[in-house]
């Protein structure tokens, strides 16, 4: 089964990704950020709406734009680019 995905802009470090969710609440900018943790080669995957004022992830917003499957598929595909750049990386996401 193939799930549709959004086009993604990849940051220079391959640790930040951005895309636009298109749904019933309009176009919503999303960010995916892989952050180093205190453990060697262990990264946290953060994801959420991009705050228009700070440019950071706003983790307290639930957009419910009606495209959650496409959004999650998009987030999941970023691990290919990330692990190509960091092949020894272990990723934590909840």
Biopython code that builds the backbone (N, CA, C, O; Angstrom):
import numpy as np
from Bio.PDB.StructureBuilder import StructureBuilder

atoms = [
    (1, "UNK", "N", (0.840, -1.177, 0.000)),
    (1, "UNK", "CA", (0.000, 0.000, 0.000)),
    (1, "UNK", "C", (0.891, 1.248, 0.000)),
    (1, "UNK", "O", (1.824, 1.351, 0.796)),
    (2, "UNK", "N", (0.601, 2.174, -0.881)),
    (2, "UNK", "CA", (1.342, 3.416, -0.967)),
    (2, "UNK", "C", (0.492, 4.542, -0.420)),
    (2, "UNK", "O", (-0.646, 4.747, -0.843)),
    (3, "UNK", "N", (1.062, 5.270, 0.530)),
    (3, "UNK", "CA", (0.364, 6.400, 1.134)),
    (3, "UNK", "C", (0.944, 7.676, 0.547)),
    (3, "UNK", "O", (2.162, 7.835, 0.464)),
    (4, "UNK", "N", (0.076, 8.574, 0.145)),
    (4, "UNK", "CA", (0.501, 9.855, -0.406)),
    (4, "UNK", "C", (1.265, 10.656, 0.651)),
    (4, "UNK", "O", (0.960, 10.591, 1.842)),
    (5, "UNK", "N", (2.266, 11.414, 0.186)),
    (5, "UNK", "CA", (3.095, 12.224, 1.077)),
    (5, "UNK", "C", (3.209, 13.636, 0.519)),
    (5, "UNK", "O", (3.023, 13.863, -0.676)),
    (6, "UNK", "N", (3.519, 14.582, 1.406)),
    (6, "UNK", "CA", (3.752, 15.957, 0.989)),
    (6, "UNK", "C", (5.201, 16.147, 0.561)),
    (6, "UNK", "O", (6.085, 15.446, 1.053)),
    (7, "UNK", "N", (5.458, 17.089, -0.350)),
    (7, "UNK", "CA", (6.842, 17.453, -0.652)),
    (7, "UNK", "C", (7.478, 18.090, 0.587)),
    (7, "UNK", "O", (6.818, 18.819, 1.327)),
    (8, "UNK", "N", (8.748, 17.811, 0.800)),
    (8, "UNK", "CA", (9.438, 18.268, 2.004)),
    (8, "UNK", "C", (10.661, 19.097, 1.621)),
    (8, "UNK", "O", (11.413, 18.741, 0.714)),
    (9, "UNK", "N", (10.844, 20.217, 2.336)),
    (9, "UNK", "CA", (12.078, 20.993, 2.224)),
    (9, "UNK", "C", (13.044, 20.463, 3.270)),
    (9, "UNK", "O", (12.686, 20.324, 4.439)),
    (10, "UNK", "N", (14.254, 20.170, 2.854)),
    (10, "UNK", "CA", (15.264, 19.599, 3.745)),
    (10, "UNK", "C", (16.268, 20.679, 4.112)),
    (10, "UNK", "O", (16.841, 21.329, 3.237)),
    (11, "UNK", "N", (16.481, 20.867, 5.412)),
    (11, "UNK", "CA", (17.463, 21.835, 5.880)),
    (11, "UNK", "C", (18.880, 21.409, 5.535)),
    (11, "UNK", "O", (19.123, 20.244, 5.221)),
    (12, "UNK", "N", (19.812, 22.345, 5.593)),
    (12, "UNK", "CA", (21.204, 22.101, 5.201)),
    (12, "UNK", "C", (21.858, 20.987, 6.011)),
    (12, "UNK", "O", (22.741, 20.294, 5.506)),
    (13, "UNK", "N", (21.437, 20.807, 7.258)),
    (13, "UNK", "CA", (22.050, 19.793, 8.118)),
    (13, "UNK", "C", (21.357, 18.436, 8.031)),
    (13, "UNK", "O", (21.821, 17.469, 8.635)),
    (14, "UNK", "N", (20.267, 18.353, 7.298)),
    (14, "UNK", "CA", (19.420, 17.147, 7.231)),
    (14, "UNK", "C", (18.842, 16.785, 8.595)),
    (14, "UNK", "O", (18.519, 15.625, 8.850)),
    (15, "UNK", "N", (18.715, 17.779, 9.468)),
    (15, "UNK", "CA", (18.119, 17.564, 10.794)),
    (15, "UNK", "C", (16.796, 18.320, 10.943)),
    (15, "UNK", "O", (16.054, 18.093, 11.898)),
    (16, "UNK", "N", (16.504, 19.219, 9.997)),
    (16, "UNK", "CA", (15.270, 20.006, 10.030)),
    (16, "UNK", "C", (14.570, 19.841, 8.686)),
    (16, "UNK", "O", (15.183, 19.955, 7.624)),
    (17, "UNK", "N", (13.281, 19.573, 8.761)),
    (17, "UNK", "CA", (12.467, 19.362, 7.574)),
    (17, "UNK", "C", (11.204, 20.199, 7.710)),
    (17, "UNK", "O", (10.695, 20.386, 8.815)),
    (18, "UNK", "N", (10.700, 20.698, 6.598)),
    (18, "UNK", "CA", (9.488, 21.510, 6.633)),
    (18, "UNK", "C", (8.580, 21.120, 5.469)),
    (18, "UNK", "O", (9.048, 20.826, 4.369)),
    (19, "UNK", "N", (7.292, 21.124, 5.727)),
    (19, "UNK", "CA", (6.311, 20.889, 4.672)),
    (19, "UNK", "C", (5.012, 21.598, 5.032)),
    (19, "UNK", "O", (4.866, 22.120, 6.137)),
    (20, "UNK", "N", (4.075, 21.613, 4.096)),
    (20, "UNK", "CA", (2.792, 22.280, 4.309)),
    (20, "UNK", "C", (1.679, 21.253, 4.240)),
    (20, "UNK", "O", (1.515, 20.553, 3.241)),
    (21, "UNK", "N", (0.917, 21.176, 5.323)),
    (21, "UNK", "CA", (-0.285, 20.348, 5.385)),
    (21, "UNK", "C", (-1.412, 21.118, 4.709)),
    (21, "UNK", "O", (-1.632, 22.296, 4.989)),
    (22, "UNK", "N", (-2.121, 20.434, 3.816)),
    (22, "UNK", "CA", (-3.236, 21.064, 3.106)),
    (22, "UNK", "C", (-4.507, 20.317, 3.460)),
    (22, "UNK", "O", (-4.654, 19.137, 3.141)),
    (23, "UNK", "N", (-5.433, 21.014, 4.125)),
    (23, "UNK", "CA", (-6.646, 20.336, 4.548)),
    (23, "UNK", "C", (-7.792, 21.286, 4.805)),
    (23, "UNK", "O", (-7.804, 22.421, 4.329)),
    (24, "UNK", "N", (-8.742, 20.807, 5.556)),
    (24, "UNK", "CA", (-9.981, 21.563, 5.783)),
    (24, "UNK", "C", (-9.789, 22.865, 6.554)),
    (24, "UNK", "O", (-10.665, 23.729, 6.539)),
    (25, "UNK", "N", (-8.647, 23.012, 7.227)),
    (25, "UNK", "CA", (-8.363, 24.253, 7.953)),
    (25, "UNK", "C", (-7.338, 25.109, 7.215)),
    (25, "UNK", "O", (-6.754, 26.034, 7.779)),
    (26, "UNK", "N", (-7.136, 24.783, 5.950)),
    (26, "UNK", "CA", (-6.214, 25.564, 5.137)),
    (26, "UNK", "C", (-4.826, 24.969, 5.099)),
    (26, "UNK", "O", (-4.630, 23.793, 5.406)),
    (27, "UNK", "N", (-3.861, 25.796, 4.717)),
    (27, "UNK", "CA", (-2.466, 25.376, 4.633)),
    (27, "UNK", "C", (-1.778, 25.666, 5.960)),
    (27, "UNK", "O", (-1.830, 26.785, 6.470)),
    (28, "UNK", "N", (-1.133, 24.642, 6.511)),
    (28, "UNK", "CA", (-0.468, 24.760, 7.813)),
    (28, "UNK", "C", (0.976, 24.286, 7.665)),
    (28, "UNK", "O", (1.233, 23.149, 7.271)),
    (29, "UNK", "N", (1.911, 25.179, 7.986)),
    (29, "UNK", "CA", (3.332, 24.819, 7.934)),
    (29, "UNK", "C", (3.667, 23.884, 9.083)),
    (29, "UNK", "O", (3.271, 24.117, 10.224)),
    (30, "UNK", "N", (4.401, 22.824, 8.771)),
    (30, "UNK", "CA", (4.815, 21.821, 9.760)),
    (30, "UNK", "C", (6.333, 21.724, 9.789)),
    (30, "UNK", "O", (7.003, 21.919, 8.775)),
    (31, "UNK", "N", (6.860, 21.420, 10.959)),
    (31, "UNK", "CA", (8.294, 21.212, 11.127)),
    (31, "UNK", "C", (8.559, 19.824, 11.696)),
    (31, "UNK", "O", (7.795, 19.307, 12.512)),
    (32, "UNK", "N", (9.654, 19.241, 11.247)),
    (32, "UNK", "CA", (10.174, 17.991, 11.795)),
    (32, "UNK", "C", (11.627, 18.286, 12.149)),
    (32, "UNK", "O", (12.403, 18.719, 11.298)),
    (33, "UNK", "N", (11.990, 18.052, 13.404)),
    (33, "UNK", "CA", (13.356, 18.334, 13.836)),
    (33, "UNK", "C", (13.915, 17.121, 14.572)),
    (33, "UNK", "O", (13.298, 16.595, 15.498)),
    (34, "UNK", "N", (15.091, 16.695, 14.141)),
    (34, "UNK", "CA", (15.823, 15.632, 14.816)),
    (34, "UNK", "C", (16.840, 16.315, 15.739)),
    (34, "UNK", "O", (17.740, 17.008, 15.264)),
    (35, "UNK", "N", (16.701, 16.122, 17.036)),
    (35, "UNK", "CA", (17.588, 16.739, 18.017)),
    (35, "UNK", "C", (18.499, 15.695, 18.652)),
    (35, "UNK", "O", (18.065, 14.591, 18.979)),
    (36, "UNK", "N", (19.770, 16.062, 18.822)),
    (36, "UNK", "CA", (20.707, 15.201, 19.548)),
    (36, "UNK", "C", (20.258, 15.106, 21.000)),
    (36, "UNK", "O", (19.707, 16.057, 21.555)),
    (37, "UNK", "N", (20.494, 13.965, 21.599)),
    (37, "UNK", "CA", (20.257, 13.799, 23.032)),
    (37, "UNK", "C", (21.612, 13.641, 23.718)),
    (37, "UNK", "O", (22.653, 13.706, 23.064)),
    (38, "UNK", "N", (21.600, 13.440, 25.000)),
    (38, "UNK", "CA", (22.851, 13.236, 25.734)),
    (38, "UNK", "C", (23.464, 11.862, 25.468)),
    (38, "UNK", "O", (24.609, 11.616, 25.850)),
    (39, "UNK", "N", (22.728, 10.974, 24.828)),
    (39, "UNK", "CA", (23.230, 9.641, 24.500)),
    (39, "UNK", "C", (23.874, 9.647, 23.113)),
    (39, "UNK", "O", (23.361, 10.282, 22.191)),
    (40, "UNK", "N", (24.980, 8.953, 22.969)),
    (40, "UNK", "CA", (25.715, 8.894, 21.712)),
    (40, "UNK", "C", (24.840, 8.315, 20.593)),
    (40, "UNK", "O", (24.250, 7.246, 20.747)),
    (41, "UNK", "N", (24.765, 9.032, 19.470)),
    (41, "UNK", "CA", (24.004, 8.615, 18.279)),
    (41, "UNK", "C", (22.514, 8.410, 18.529)),
    (41, "UNK", "O", (21.863, 7.672, 17.789)),
    (42, "UNK", "N", (21.972, 9.043, 19.545)),
    (42, "UNK", "CA", (20.558, 8.897, 19.884)),
    (42, "UNK", "C", (19.889, 10.248, 19.678)),
    (42, "UNK", "O", (20.295, 11.247, 20.273)),
    (43, "UNK", "N", (18.854, 10.277, 18.826)),
    (43, "UNK", "CA", (18.184, 11.517, 18.449)),
    (43, "UNK", "C", (16.699, 11.441, 18.782)),
    (43, "UNK", "O", (16.075, 10.383, 18.698)),
    (44, "UNK", "N", (16.158, 12.579, 19.158)),
    (44, "UNK", "CA", (14.727, 12.705, 19.402)),
    (44, "UNK", "C", (14.085, 13.328, 18.162)),
    (44, "UNK", "O", (14.571, 14.331, 17.640)),
    (45, "UNK", "N", (12.996, 12.728, 17.700)),
    (45, "UNK", "CA", (12.263, 13.279, 16.573)),
    (45, "UNK", "C", (11.140, 14.147, 17.134)),
    (45, "UNK", "O", (10.243, 13.652, 17.817)),
    (46, "UNK", "N", (11.198, 15.435, 16.845)),
    (46, "UNK", "CA", (10.148, 16.360, 17.249)),
    (46, "UNK", "C", (9.359, 16.778, 16.027)),
    (46, "UNK", "O", (9.915, 16.928, 14.939)),
    (47, "UNK", "N", (8.061, 16.967, 16.206)),
    (47, "UNK", "CA", (7.200, 17.291, 15.076)),
    (47, "UNK", "C", (6.026, 18.129, 15.546)),
    (47, "UNK", "O", (5.509, 17.928, 16.645)),
    (48, "UNK", "N", (5.609, 19.063, 14.713)),
    (48, "UNK", "CA", (4.416, 19.849, 15.022)),
    (48, "UNK", "C", (4.250, 21.020, 14.078)),
    (48, "UNK", "O", (4.977, 21.161, 13.094)),
    (49, "UNK", "N", (3.275, 21.859, 14.400)),
    (49, "UNK", "CA", (3.027, 23.051, 13.605)),
    (49, "UNK", "C", (4.159, 24.047, 13.799)),
    (49, "UNK", "O", (4.714, 24.165, 14.892)),
    (50, "UNK", "N", (4.494, 24.750, 12.749)),
    (50, "UNK", "CA", (5.521, 25.790, 12.830)),
    (50, "UNK", "C", (4.868, 27.066, 13.359)),
    (50, "UNK", "O", (3.906, 27.569, 12.779)),
    (51, "UNK", "N", (5.397, 27.576, 14.456)),
    (51, "UNK", "CA", (4.899, 28.821, 15.034)),
    (51, "UNK", "C", (5.304, 29.980, 14.118)),
    (51, "UNK", "O", (6.484, 30.155, 13.812)),
    (52, "UNK", "N", (4.320, 30.766, 13.686)),
    (52, "UNK", "CA", (4.587, 31.853, 12.749)),
    (52, "UNK", "C", (5.473, 32.933, 13.350)),
    (52, "UNK", "O", (6.200, 33.604, 12.617)),
    (53, "UNK", "N", (5.431, 33.115, 14.651)),
    (53, "UNK", "CA", (6.209, 34.169, 15.303)),
    (53, "UNK", "C", (7.633, 33.741, 15.626)),
    (53, "UNK", "O", (8.569, 34.516, 15.431)),
    (54, "UNK", "N", (7.810, 32.514, 16.117)),
    (54, "UNK", "CA", (9.132, 32.078, 16.569)),
    (54, "UNK", "C", (9.872, 31.226, 15.542)),
    (54, "UNK", "O", (11.097, 31.126, 15.598)),
    (55, "UNK", "N", (9.153, 30.616, 14.613)),
    (55, "UNK", "CA", (9.769, 29.696, 13.663)),
    (55, "UNK", "C", (10.081, 28.343, 14.263)),
    (55, "UNK", "O", (10.684, 27.493, 13.607)),
    (56, "UNK", "N", (9.675, 28.134, 15.509)),
    (56, "UNK", "CA", (9.906, 26.877, 16.227)),
    (56, "UNK", "C", (8.654, 25.994, 16.141)),
    (56, "UNK", "O", (7.606, 26.425, 15.659)),
    (57, "UNK", "N", (8.786, 24.761, 16.613)),
    (57, "UNK", "CA", (7.640, 23.858, 16.698)),
    (57, "UNK", "C", (6.739, 24.307, 17.841)),
    (57, "UNK", "O", (7.205, 24.550, 18.954)),
    (58, "UNK", "N", (5.456, 24.414, 17.559)),
    (58, "UNK", "CA", (4.469, 24.665, 18.606)),
    (58, "UNK", "C", (3.809, 23.328, 18.904)),
    (58, "UNK", "O", (2.883, 22.916, 18.205)),
    (59, "UNK", "N", (4.286, 22.653, 19.938)),
    (59, "UNK", "CA", (3.811, 21.313, 20.267)),
    (59, "UNK", "C", (2.463, 21.269, 20.958)),
    (59, "UNK", "O", (1.914, 20.190, 21.180)),
    (60, "UNK", "N", (1.924, 22.428, 21.301)),
    (60, "UNK", "CA", (0.644, 22.432, 22.025)),
    (60, "UNK", "C", (-0.562, 22.572, 21.102)),
    (60, "UNK", "O", (-1.700, 22.497, 21.566)),
    (61, "UNK", "N", (-0.337, 22.771, 19.819)),
    (61, "UNK", "CA", (-1.431, 22.951, 18.861)),
    (61, "UNK", "C", (-1.791, 21.610, 18.231)),
    (61, "UNK", "O", (-0.915, 20.843, 17.831)),
    (62, "UNK", "N", (-3.077, 21.342, 18.151)),
    (62, "UNK", "CA", (-3.581, 20.177, 17.416)),
    (62, "UNK", "C", (-4.411, 20.728, 16.265)),
    (62, "UNK", "O", (-5.522, 21.217, 16.469)),
    (63, "UNK", "N", (-3.867, 20.648, 15.060)),
    (63, "UNK", "CA", (-4.511, 21.275, 13.908)),
    (63, "UNK", "C", (-5.743, 20.522, 13.448)),
    (63, "UNK", "O", (-6.758, 21.135, 13.117)),
    (64, "UNK", "N", (-5.664, 19.186, 13.425)),
    (64, "UNK", "CA", (-6.779, 18.372, 12.941)),
    (64, "UNK", "C", (-7.245, 18.858, 11.577)),
    (64, "UNK", "O", (-8.398, 19.241, 11.380)),
    (65, "UNK", "N", (-6.297, 18.827, 10.641)),
    (65, "UNK", "CA", (-6.535, 19.341, 9.298)),
    (65, "UNK", "C", (-7.148, 18.301, 8.359)),
    (65, "UNK", "O", (-7.362, 18.579, 7.180)),
    (66, "UNK", "N", (-7.427, 17.110, 8.877)),
    (66, "UNK", "CA", (-8.077, 16.080, 8.076)),
    (66, "UNK", "C", (-7.138, 15.300, 7.178)),
    (66, "UNK", "O", (-7.593, 14.576, 6.292)),
    (67, "UNK", "N", (-5.845, 15.432, 7.387)),
    (67, "UNK", "CA", (-4.868, 14.758, 6.539)),
    (67, "UNK", "C", (-3.813, 14.018, 7.354)),
    (67, "UNK", "O", (-2.656, 13.922, 6.942)),
    (68, "UNK", "N", (-4.212, 13.503, 8.497)),
    (68, "UNK", "CA", (-3.243, 12.920, 9.432)),
    (68, "UNK", "C", (-2.446, 11.768, 8.827)),
    (68, "UNK", "O", (-1.254, 11.647, 9.109)),
    (69, "UNK", "N", (-3.053, 10.933, 8.019)),
    (69, "UNK", "CA", (-2.325, 9.810, 7.416)),
    (69, "UNK", "C", (-1.225, 10.326, 6.486)),
    (69, "UNK", "O", (-0.106, 9.815, 6.498)),
    (70, "UNK", "N", (-1.546, 11.325, 5.695)),
    (70, "UNK", "CA", (-0.563, 11.903, 4.771)),
    (70, "UNK", "C", (0.540, 12.621, 5.542)),
    (70, "UNK", "O", (1.709, 12.552, 5.162)),
    (71, "UNK", "N", (0.175, 13.309, 6.623)),
    (71, "UNK", "CA", (1.155, 14.001, 7.461)),
    (71, "UNK", "C", (2.104, 12.997, 8.106)),
    (71, "UNK", "O", (3.321, 13.180, 8.055)),
    (72, "UNK", "N", (1.574, 11.949, 8.705)),
    (72, "UNK", "CA", (2.421, 10.952, 9.362)),
    (72, "UNK", "C", (3.312, 10.215, 8.362)),
    (72, "UNK", "O", (4.460, 9.896, 8.670)),
    (73, "UNK", "N", (2.791, 9.948, 7.182)),
    (73, "UNK", "CA", (3.611, 9.314, 6.142)),
    (73, "UNK", "C", (4.759, 10.233, 5.740)),
    (73, "UNK", "O", (5.872, 9.771, 5.491)),
    (74, "UNK", "N", (4.487, 11.521, 5.679)),
    (74, "UNK", "CA", (5.516, 12.499, 5.345)),
    (74, "UNK", "C", (6.594, 12.537, 6.426)),
    (74, "UNK", "O", (7.786, 12.520, 6.121)),
    (75, "UNK", "N", (6.173, 12.587, 7.682)),
    (75, "UNK", "CA", (7.125, 12.581, 8.795)),
    (75, "UNK", "C", (7.992, 11.321, 8.735)),
    (75, "UNK", "O", (9.212, 11.394, 8.881)),
    (76, "UNK", "N", (7.367, 10.192, 8.524)),
    (76, "UNK", "CA", (8.089, 8.915, 8.506)),
    (76, "UNK", "C", (9.139, 8.869, 7.393)),
    (76, "UNK", "O", (10.210, 8.293, 7.584)),
    (77, "UNK", "N", (8.852, 9.457, 6.253)),
    (77, "UNK", "CA", (9.808, 9.375, 5.142)),
    (77, "UNK", "C", (11.061, 10.210, 5.371)),
    (77, "UNK", "O", (12.078, 9.983, 4.716)),
    (78, "UNK", "N", (11.005, 11.178, 6.293)),
    (78, "UNK", "CA", (12.195, 11.997, 6.534)),
    (78, "UNK", "C", (13.329, 11.186, 7.155)),
    (78, "UNK", "O", (14.493, 11.582, 7.082)),
    (79, "UNK", "N", (12.992, 10.062, 7.759)),
    (79, "UNK", "CA", (14.058, 9.272, 8.381)),
    (79, "UNK", "C", (15.043, 8.734, 7.341)),
    (79, "UNK", "O", (16.198, 8.468, 7.672)),
    (80, "UNK", "N", (14.606, 8.570, 6.094)),
    (80, "UNK", "CA", (15.527, 8.104, 5.050)),
    (80, "UNK", "C", (16.642, 9.126, 4.815)),
    (80, "UNK", "O", (17.822, 8.777, 4.794)),
    (81, "UNK", "N", (16.259, 10.370, 4.643)),
    (81, "UNK", "CA", (17.254, 11.423, 4.446)),
    (81, "UNK", "C", (18.135, 11.570, 5.688)),
    (81, "UNK", "O", (19.356, 11.690, 5.585)),
    (82, "UNK", "N", (17.501, 11.558, 6.860)),
    (82, "UNK", "CA", (18.243, 11.723, 8.101)),
    (82, "UNK", "C", (19.263, 10.600, 8.300)),
    (82, "UNK", "O", (20.425, 10.865, 8.607)),
    (83, "UNK", "N", (18.837, 9.360, 8.127)),
    (83, "UNK", "CA", (19.756, 8.242, 8.360)),
    (83, "UNK", "C", (20.777, 8.076, 7.229)),
    (83, "UNK", "O", (21.811, 7.440, 7.429)),
    (84, "UNK", "N", (20.509, 8.631, 6.057)),
    (84, "UNK", "CA", (21.556, 8.669, 5.030)),
    (84, "UNK", "C", (22.699, 9.564, 5.483)),
    (84, "UNK", "O", (23.866, 9.258, 5.238)),
    (85, "UNK", "N", (22.365, 10.666, 6.142)),
    (85, "UNK", "CA", (23.370, 11.604, 6.654)),
    (85, "UNK", "C", (24.000, 11.087, 7.953)),
    (85, "UNK", "O", (25.189, 11.293, 8.194)),
    (86, "UNK", "N", (23.197, 10.415, 8.789)),
    (86, "UNK", "CA", (23.648, 9.906, 10.086)),
    (86, "UNK", "C", (23.328, 8.411, 10.177)),
    (86, "UNK", "O", (22.386, 8.032, 10.873)),
    (87, "UNK", "N", (24.079, 7.571, 9.500)),
    (87, "UNK", "CA", (23.742, 6.144, 9.398)),
    (87, "UNK", "C", (23.767, 5.377, 10.719)),
    (87, "UNK", "O", (23.129, 4.329, 10.825)),
    (88, "UNK", "N", (24.474, 5.862, 11.709)),
    (88, "UNK", "CA", (24.543, 5.185, 13.002)),
    (88, "UNK", "C", (23.460, 5.656, 13.974)),
    (88, "UNK", "O", (23.390, 5.186, 15.110)),
    (89, "UNK", "N", (22.627, 6.575, 13.526)),
    (89, "UNK", "CA", (21.640, 7.199, 14.414)),
    (89, "UNK", "C", (20.545, 6.233, 14.840)),
    (89, "UNK", "O", (20.092, 5.384, 14.072)),
    (90, "UNK", "N", (20.142, 6.394, 16.081)),
    (90, "UNK", "CA", (18.944, 5.739, 16.617)),
    (90, "UNK", "C", (17.942, 6.857, 16.893)),
    (90, "UNK", "O", (18.300, 7.894, 17.452)),
    (91, "UNK", "N", (16.710, 6.650, 16.507)),
    (91, "UNK", "CA", (15.704, 7.708, 16.583)),
    (91, "UNK", "C", (14.627, 7.343, 17.577)),
    (91, "UNK", "O", (14.103, 6.229, 17.564)),
    (92, "UNK", "N", (14.298, 8.292, 18.443)),
    (92, "UNK", "CA", (13.234, 8.119, 19.437)),
    (92, "UNK", "C", (12.075, 9.021, 19.058)),
    (92, "UNK", "O", (12.250, 10.224, 18.864)),
    (93, "UNK", "N", (10.898, 8.440, 18.955)),
    (93, "UNK", "CA", (9.687, 9.213, 18.669)),
    (93, "UNK", "C", (8.515, 8.564, 19.389)),
    (93, "UNK", "O", (8.401, 7.339, 19.434)),
    (94, "UNK", "N", (7.645, 9.397, 19.950)),
    (94, "UNK", "CA", (6.428, 8.878, 20.577)),
    (94, "UNK", "C", (5.227, 9.579, 20.012)),
    (94, "UNK", "O", (4.099, 9.288, 20.408)),
]
sb = StructureBuilder()
sb.init_structure("model")
sb.init_model(0)
sb.init_chain("A")
sb.init_seg("    ")
for serial, (resi, resn, name, xyz) in enumerate(atoms, 1):
    if name == "N":
        sb.init_residue(resn, " ", resi, " ")
    sb.init_atom(name, np.array(xyz, "f"), 0.0, 1.0, " ", f" {name:<3s}", serial, name[0])
structure = sb.get_structure()
